[in-house]
Amino acid sequence: MTNFKEMSLKELRKYVLANRQDQEAWDEFVSRPRPNAITVPADTPLEEQERILRETINPSK
């Protein structure tokens, strides 16, 4: 049995791409935190989400 928790995110991504049917690997992959992820609350209006994303991607504009 493969220990997905010991794999780096890069290793796990490579494994998941090669073994797309492995639900345990997928569950571990999607549960990993992404330090550069942009998150907004689900109830945020779409226009506000778009503004937040634009400001995050292009902070100088």
N, C-alpha and C positions, 0 to 999 in steps of 0.2 A: 504494500500500500504506500502511495506517495504522500509525503508530509507537505502539504501545500503551505502550511503556516511558516515553514522554514525557508520557503522560496522567496527570492526578491520579487518585487512587482514585475520587473522585466522578465524574469524567468517564468513566473506564473502566467503572464500574458502570452508568452511564446507557447507554453504548454496548452493553455486554453484554446489558442488558435489552431493547434494541431490536434486537439481532442475535444472538439466542440460538444460532443455528447456527454462529457463528464460533468454532471450536475454539481458534484461536490467541489470540483475545481472552480467552476463558474461562481458558485456561492461565495467561495473564499475571495475570488477576484473582485466581485462587485462589493464585497463588504470592506475592502481595504480603503483607508482614508486617502484622499487625493489632496495634497497640500495646496495645489494651484487651482483647485476647483472653485468656480463661482457659484454660490448658492443664494437663493432668495426664497422667502417663505412661499408656500404654494398658493396662499390667498392674495399675493401681491398682484395688482392689476397688470395686464400684459404691457401696457405702455410704460409703466414703472419698471418692469423687468427689463424691457428693451433699453431704457435710459441707463439703468445700473450696468448692464452688459456693455453698452457703448462707452460709458465712462471708465469702466474697468479695462477694457481693451485699448482704448485711446485716451489715456488720462490727460493729455495736453490739449485736447480739443474742447 
